[in-house]
Amino acid sequence: MENLSEARVYVGTYAKYNEGSIYGKWLDLSDYSDKEDFYEACRQLHSDEEDPEFMFQDFENIPTSLIGESWMSDNLFEVIEAVSDMDESEQDAFYIWLNDGSRDIDTDDINGLISSFRNDYQGAYKDEEDYAYDVVEQCYDLPEFAKTYFDYEKFARDLFMTDYWFEDGHVFSRC
């Protein structure tokens, strides 16, 4: 999974690329306060061109929803700052949740996204059945003998058919 605190981009230009050169440099995003500061560094790097058209030829530790070959999300630096307070497991879960496709991190308010993520994220679990055990423990006051007869596998199947989804050890609510 990505670790945005280690995000970096290899910045070249389309003009150099079209001339057969991949000249550029890896830039660590942690060295810049915002997108404008980053673009200023890109302009200095390629100061031999009058109006360089930047080409992000490679990038590391950045979700694909935040960067492409010729663009960078306006929210990227806000996202980096917002997730810096999360532990690694929570960051992994956040990236999985973002890549689910029902959010637009490029245009949505990052604080709203973080809040929605925290509402949807149920935690890390071994599998769907492990989560079902937890739900039964937390929500139902079953006597111990009844728990031995409870079908956790089928309960998990029903939970994940409608209200929850599971990916890479993380459970999320669909509600």
C-alpha positions in Angstrom: 0.0 0.0 0.0 1.0 3.6 -0.5 2.6 5.6 2.3 1.9 9.3 1.4 4.6 10.5 3.8 7.0 8.9 1.3 5.3 10.2 -1.9 7.6 11.1 -4.7 7.3 12.0 -8.4 9.7 11.7 -11.3 9.2 14.9 -13.3 10.2 15.3 -16.9 8.6 17.3 -19.7 6.8 16.3 -22.8 9.2 18.3 -25.0 12.2 16.4 -23.7 10.4 13.1 -24.0 9.4 13.9 -27.6 13.0 14.6 -28.4 14.0 11.2 -27.0 15.1 12.2 -23.5 13.6 11.2 -20.2 15.7 13.8 -18.4 14.0 14.7 -15.1 14.4 14.1 -11.4 12.6 12.4 -8.5 11.0 15.0 -6.3 9.9 14.1 -2.7 6.5 15.8 -2.0 7.4 16.1 1.6 9.9 18.8 0.6 7.0 21.1 -0.6 4.3 22.9 1.4 1.7 22.8 -1.4 1.1 22.2 -5.1 2.3 25.6 -6.1 5.6 25.2 -4.2 6.0 21.8 -6.0 5.3 23.3 -9.4 7.8 26.0 -8.7 10.5 23.4 -8.1 9.4 21.7 -11.4 9.8 25.0 -13.3 13.3 25.5 -11.8 14.2 21.9 -12.7 13.2 22.5 -16.3 14.2 26.2 -16.5 15.8 25.4 -19.9 12.3 25.4 -21.4 10.3 28.6 -21.8 6.9 27.1 -20.8 7.5 23.4 -19.8 4.7 21.0 -20.0 5.4 18.7 -17.1 5.2 14.9 -17.5 5.0 12.8 -14.4 6.8 9.8 -15.8 6.6 7.8 -12.6 5.4 8.2 -9.1 5.5 6.2 -5.9 3.3 6.0 -2.8 0.5 8.1 -4.3 -3.0 6.6 -5.1 -3.8 6.7 -8.8 -6.9 8.8 -8.0 -4.6 11.7 -7.1 -2.1 11.8 -10.0 -1.7 10.9 -13.6 0.9 11.4 -16.3 0.0 15.0 -17.0 -2.0 16.1 -13.9 -1.9 16.2 -10.1 -4.9 16.6 -7.9 -5.5 20.0 -6.3 -6.2 18.0 -3.1 -3.0 16.0 -3.0 -1.1 18.0 -0.4 -4.3 18.3 1.7 -4.6 14.5 1.6 -1.0 14.1 2.6 -1.5 16.3 5.6 -4.8 14.7 6.5 -3.5 11.1 6.5 -0.3 12.0 8.3 -2.2 11.5 11.6 -3.3 8.0 10.7 -1.4 4.9 11.6 -0.2 2.7 8.7 -3.1 0.2 8.9 -5.7 3.0 8.9 -3.9 4.6 5.9 -4.1 1.3 4.1 -7.8 1.1 4.8 -8.3 4.7 3.7 -6.6 4.0 0.3 -8.7 0.9 -0.2 -11.9 2.9 0.7 -10.9 5.7 -1.7 -10.3 3.2 -4.6 -13.7 1.7 -4.1 -14.8 4.2 -6.8 -17.7 6.0 -5.1 -15.7 9.0 -4.1 -13.9 11.8 -6.0 -10.9 12.7 -3.9 -9.9 15.2 -6.6 -12.9 17.4 -6.0 -14.5 16.3 -2.7 -13.7 18.1 0.5 -10.9 16.2 2.3 -12.4 16.7 5.8 -15.7 15.3 4.6 -13.9 12.4 3.0 -12.0 11.6 6.2 -15.2 11.9 8.2 -17.1 9.5 5.8 -14.2 7.1 5.9 -14.2 7.0 9.7 -18.0 6.4 9.6 -17.6 3.5 7.1 -14.5 1.9 8.4 -15.3 -1.0 10.8 -11.8 -2.2 11.5 -9.2 -4.8 10.5 -10.3 -8.5 10.6 -8.9 -11.8 9.5 -11.9 -12.5 7.3 -15.7 -11.8 7.0 -16.5 -14.5 9.5 -14.2 -13.0 12.0 -16.2 -9.7 11.7 -19.4 -11.7 12.1 -18.1 -13.1 15.4 -17.4 -9.5 16.6 -20.9 -8.3 15.6 -22.6 -11.1 17.5 -20.4 -10.3 20.6 -21.1 -6.6 20.4 -24.8 -6.6 19.4 -26.4 -9.7 20.6 -26.7 -11.0 24.2 -26.6 -14.7 23.4 -26.0 -17.2 26.1 -22.8 -19.1 25.7 -24.6 -22.4 24.8 -26.5 -20.6 22.0 -23.2 -19.2 20.5 -22.1 -22.8 19.9 -25.1 -23.3 17.6 -24.9 -20.0 15.9 -24.0 -20.2 12.2 -21.3 -17.5 11.9 -20.5 -18.4 8.3 -24.0 -17.8 7.1 -24.4 -14.7 9.2 -21.2 -13.3 7.7 -22.5 -14.1 4.2 -25.7 -12.2 4.8 -23.9 -9.2 6.3 -21.6 -8.9 3.4 -24.3 -9.4 0.8 -25.9 -6.1 1.8 -24.4 -3.9 4.5 -20.7 -4.4 4.4 -17.7 -5.1 2.1 -14.3 -6.6 2.9 -11.0 -6.1 1.2 -7.4 -6.9 2.2 -8.3 -7.5 5.8 -10.5 -4.4 6.3 -14.2 -4.2 6.7 -16.3 -1.2 5.5 -20.0 -0.3 5.9 -22.0 0.3 2.7 -24.6 2.3 4.7 
